[in-house]
Amino acid sequence: MNDILIPIIEKLESLERLIKKTTKADNELMTIKAVAKYSSMSEVSVRRAVHKGVLKPFKDSGKKLFKKNEVDRWLNG
C-alpha cells in the first residue's frame, strides 16, 4: 500500500509547488516599461492601449502597474 501512496504524494507535492510558482508569477506587477519590454512593443504603444482602455492598469494613480496575467490576456486578444 505504501508503495502506491509515496509516488502519489510526491506527485501531489510537485503539483502544489508548480501551482504556487505559477500563481506567484501571474500576480507579478509590471510597469509600462516592463510591459513594453515583455511584449516587444514601444512604451508609446502600451500607453496608447491604456488610453484606449484595452489594457487596464491594476494601479492607476501615480505609476501605472499591470498584473502579468492581465498583460498576457491583452496580448492574446
ChimeraX attribute file (.defattr): number of C-alpha atoms within 10 A of each C-alpha:
attribute: neighborCount
match mode: 1-to-1
recipient: residues
	/A:1	5
	/A:2	7
	/A:3	7
	/A:4	8
	/A:5	10
	/A:6	11
	/A:7	11
	/A:8	12
	/A:9	11
	/A:10	11
	/A:11	12
	/A:12	12
	/A:13	12
	/A:14	11
	/A:15	12
	/A:16	12
	/A:17	12
	/A:18	12
	/A:19	12
	/A:20	11
	/A:21	11
	/A:22	11
	/A:23	12
	/A:24	11
	/A:25	13
	/A:26	15
	/A:27	13
	/A:28	12
	/A:29	19
	/A:30	18
	/A:31	16
	/A:32	20
	/A:33	16
	/A:34	15
	/A:35	21
	/A:36	17
	/A:37	12
	/A:38	13
	/A:39	14
	/A:40	9
	/A:41	12
	/A:42	14
	/A:43	16
	/A:44	12
	/A:45	12
	/A:46	18
	/A:47	16
	/A:48	13
	/A:49	14
	/A:50	15
	/A:51	11
	/A:52	10
	/A:53	10
	/A:54	12
	/A:55	18
	/A:56	18
	/A:57	20
	/A:58	14
	/A:59	13
	/A:60	10
	/A:61	8
	/A:62	6
	/A:63	10
	/A:64	16
	/A:65	20
	/A:66	22
	/A:67	20
	/A:68	21
	/A:69	15
	/A:70	17
	/A:71	20
	/A:72	14
	/A:73	11
	/A:74	13
	/A:75	10
	/A:76	7
	/A:77	7
